[in-house]
Every structure is written in C-alpha cells, then in structure tokens.
Amino acid sequence: MTNYTISVFTMNTVGLLNRITIIFTRRRVNIESLTVSETERKGVSRFTIVIKHENREFVEKLVRQIRKVTDVLAVFGYLDDEIVFNEIGLFKIATPLGGVPVDVKTINLDWNAKIVHFGLDYVVVEKNGSEEEIQEFYTYLKKWEILEYVKSGRVAVGKTEKGLVEFLPEEGNWEIV
C-alpha cells in the first residue's frame, strides 16, 4: 500500500469536516491521519489527510469527489516524494527518584528531540520527524516507563514553486494573515 497525502483548501465553514470525511466513509477508506489548520489566507483552512491505498486511480477519483463539495476551494493529492512533511510526538516519561535517569544528551543530540517540560517525577519529550522516526524514538524510550504518548497528524506542503494563492478562485478578498 502507498501513502497518499491529500491537501484540501476550504472556506472555514461549520460541518465541512463531516462532509469531507463522509466521502472516505462511503468508499470504506480509513483515514490514517487528519490535521486541520488555518492557512496564510484569512478564512481559508487546510485539511491534510493521509490515507493508504494500492490504487492511484482510486485516490484520484476520491480527490475529484472532494472537489465537488461546497466550500472546497482546491484539492491536491501527493505521494510522499512530492511533499515536505513532518509529524510531532509528545512522550510523558516517568522519572521517579532512584529510577533510571533520562539521558538528556542522547535525546537531544542523537535523536534530535527535546525535553519541553520537567515535572517532579516525569519529563515531557517532544520529537519531530516522520512517522518512522517517531516510532523508532518510541522504541528507544521503552526503557523508561511511558506514562502518555500522543502523535499529531501529518503537516505537509507541496514541493512545487506555487503557493496557495495560485490556486484560489479569482473572486474573494484573500487577505494575508
């Protein structure tokens, strides 16, 4: 199965997430990750949706269906080599008195992660990178007790020279935030 990242630019409208995700549900496609954020254009949101599928034509058809949804401004489907992407993982690690101390130097230098909070008997570590890099770091941290773990969805931008402004409809007052 191949990873596909679908970027959907929309008006910031109530209920739009449901209208987009129902397209995936009806076609029995699992969403691996979903991230929604504002863009550099006021009133425009970006949905970054990651799916796994073996058929590119199927994914292209899915993209065409999403384009038909009211308030969707633009939709693009990408393979991993066509985008720059990242995820973030947060790990709450137990550090009880008398326990194995966290190796801050190894975490910072070898894993390119950082401790973002020191608690009395725990630390919170942040790791940015690909899904695989975060999973490898998770495996490394298993020598300590992992109290909590959360990973964001993918954030991505295309490797093309054009930005969002090139794809927005002419009408509309697209003010830069």
Wavefront OBJ file of the C-alpha trace (Angstrom):
o trace
v 0.000 0.000 0.000
v 1.156 3.510 -0.805
v 0.787 6.608 1.365
v -1.164 9.461 -0.204
v -1.416 12.916 1.318
v -4.477 14.881 0.278
v -4.422 18.648 0.871
v -7.861 20.241 0.889
v -8.216 24.036 0.988
v -11.633 25.167 2.194
v -13.646 28.043 3.475
v -13.782 27.900 7.268
v -17.344 26.526 7.465
v -19.187 24.615 10.189
v -19.918 20.999 9.208
v -17.401 20.870 6.370
v -15.212 18.280 8.102
v -18.179 15.915 8.226
v -18.978 16.448 4.539
v -15.383 15.663 3.587
v -14.888 12.635 5.831
v -18.182 11.066 4.699
v -16.602 10.706 1.245
v -13.961 8.430 2.768
v -16.506 6.538 4.873
v -18.754 5.790 1.899
v -15.790 4.359 -0.011
v -14.584 2.396 3.030
v -11.224 4.197 3.132
v -9.521 4.558 6.508
v -8.004 7.962 7.285
v -4.548 7.357 8.775
v -4.187 10.957 9.977
v -6.092 14.206 9.696
v -4.839 17.670 10.526
v -6.798 20.881 10.094
v -5.260 24.325 10.389
v -5.578 27.876 9.204
v -3.516 28.994 6.229
v -1.741 32.183 5.247
v -5.076 33.358 3.787
v -7.730 34.708 6.154
v -10.822 32.487 6.240
v -9.141 29.581 4.425
v -8.452 26.282 6.221
v -6.227 23.409 5.143
v -7.105 19.779 5.750
v -4.114 17.433 5.472
v -5.433 13.892 5.136
v -3.224 10.796 4.907
v -4.577 7.542 3.529
v -3.021 4.268 2.394
v -4.238 2.723 -0.840
v -2.888 0.457 -3.555
v -4.668 2.150 -6.464
v -3.650 5.642 -7.620
v -6.685 5.952 -9.935
v -8.963 5.315 -6.950
v -7.245 8.109 -5.000
v -7.521 10.471 -7.980
v -11.258 9.732 -8.149
v -11.510 10.455 -4.408
v -9.801 13.824 -4.961
v -12.269 14.664 -7.748
v -15.180 13.835 -5.411
v -13.808 16.114 -2.690
v -13.507 18.975 -5.217
v -17.298 18.814 -5.700
v -18.038 19.629 -2.052
v -19.415 23.121 -1.500
v -16.868 25.451 0.175
v -13.900 23.385 -1.030
v -11.577 25.761 -2.902
v -8.828 23.381 -4.069
v -7.721 19.763 -3.552
v -4.376 18.126 -4.318
v -3.191 14.541 -3.907
v 0.503 13.848 -3.311
v 2.865 10.932 -2.968
v 5.457 11.205 -0.177
v 8.269 12.266 -2.544
v 6.184 15.208 -3.814
v 5.862 16.946 -0.428
v 7.798 18.104 2.595
v 6.092 16.717 5.696
v 6.508 16.278 9.409
v 4.716 14.989 12.495
v 5.215 15.606 16.198
v 5.206 13.144 19.065
v 4.934 14.016 22.754
v 6.056 11.482 25.347
v 5.497 11.748 29.104
v 8.240 9.630 30.698
v 8.346 8.556 34.346
v 11.464 9.717 36.197
v 10.915 8.562 39.791
v 13.562 9.127 42.452
v 16.010 6.236 42.360
v 14.909 5.234 38.837
v 16.953 5.226 35.639
v 17.665 8.883 34.781
v 16.693 10.179 31.355
v 19.737 10.671 29.121
v 19.130 14.268 28.034
v 22.294 14.448 25.930
v 21.359 11.349 23.890
v 17.784 12.568 23.486
v 18.946 15.980 22.238
v 21.941 15.065 20.107
v 21.331 11.523 18.861
v 17.554 11.663 18.479
v 17.138 15.382 17.704
v 14.379 15.587 20.310
v 13.983 17.930 23.254
v 12.633 17.936 26.746
v 9.859 20.519 26.849
v 8.721 20.075 30.468
v 10.294 18.850 33.686
v 7.818 17.607 36.311
v 8.608 16.355 39.796
v 8.623 12.692 38.732
v 8.257 12.867 34.950
v 9.508 14.699 31.858
v 7.755 15.501 28.601
v 9.826 14.934 25.478
v 8.997 16.302 22.013
v 10.161 14.570 18.833
v 9.533 15.955 15.337
v 10.007 13.886 12.217
v 8.478 11.232 10.024
v 6.138 8.577 11.366
v 9.020 6.074 11.204
v 11.421 8.363 13.119
v 8.862 8.920 15.862
v 8.175 5.171 16.080
v 11.936 4.438 16.393
v 12.185 7.044 19.155
v 9.187 5.457 20.902
v 11.030 2.120 20.851
v 14.134 3.799 22.342
v 12.061 5.338 25.155
v 10.586 1.988 26.208
v 13.483 1.522 28.642
v 11.647 4.085 30.774
v 8.001 3.921 31.712
v 5.991 5.825 29.102
v 3.102 7.391 31.013
v 1.492 9.063 27.996
v 2.137 9.228 24.271
v 0.417 11.274 21.593
v 1.312 11.881 17.960
v -0.042 14.562 15.682
v -1.241 14.045 12.183
v 0.951 14.950 9.262
v 1.522 18.546 8.238
v 2.765 18.984 4.696
v 3.491 21.434 1.915
v 3.991 20.617 -1.743
v 7.423 20.841 -3.328
v 6.011 22.926 -6.179
v 7.031 26.568 -6.550
v 3.451 27.800 -6.421
v 1.738 28.533 -3.158
v -1.897 28.555 -2.140
v -2.586 31.947 -3.724
v -2.035 30.460 -7.201
v -4.941 28.066 -6.746
v -7.598 30.210 -5.094
v -10.504 31.437 -7.192
v -10.114 34.985 -8.521
v -13.156 36.230 -6.633
v -12.767 36.688 -2.925
v -10.758 39.087 -0.871
v -7.833 36.801 0.110
v -6.048 38.776 2.742
v -2.703 37.515 4.085
v -2.887 36.826 7.812
l 1 2 3 4 5 6 7 8 9 10 11 12 13 14 15 16 17 18 19 20 21 22 23 24 25 26 27 28 29 30 31 32 33 34 35 36 37 38 39 40 41 42 43 44 45 46 47 48 49 50 51 52 53 54 55 56 57 58 59 60 61 62 63 64 65 66 67 68 69 70 71 72 73 74 75 76 77 78 79 80 81 82 83 84 85 86 87 88 89 90 91 92 93 94 95 96 97 98 99 100 101 102 103 104 105 106 107 108 109 110 111 112 113 114 115 116 117 118 119 120 121 122 123 124 125 126 127 128 129 130 131 132 133 134 135 136 137 138 139 140 141 142 143 144 145 146 147 148 149 150 151 152 153 154 155 156 157 158 159 160 161 162 163 164 165 166 167 168 169 170 171 172 173 174 175 176 177
